[in-house]
């Protein structure tokens, strides 16, 4: 079995090319749908997006 490095020397995760290719959702036209609006996951995603917009607006 081949041993793959999952992190660099600083601890940052290193994506393997095969992992990225297998995911298939990175294409902007094939992004997954948001979770149900009542879910915690959806609220967290929307919160992060709103914070990013606030940061961009200054």
Rosetta blueprint (number, residue, H / E / L):
1 X L
2 X L
3 X L
4 X L
5 X L
6 X L
7 X E
8 X L
9 X L
10 X L
11 X L
12 X L
13 X E
14 X L
15 X L
16 X L
17 X H
18 X H
19 X H
20 X H
21 X H
22 X H
23 X H
24 X L
25 X L
26 X L
27 X L
28 X H
29 X H
30 X H
31 X L
32 X L
33 X L
34 X L
35 X L
36 X L
37 X L
38 X L
39 X L
40 X H
41 X H
42 X H
43 X H
44 X H
45 X H
46 X H
47 X H
48 X H
49 X H
50 X H
51 X H
52 X H
53 X H
54 X H
55 X H
56 X H
57 X H
58 X L
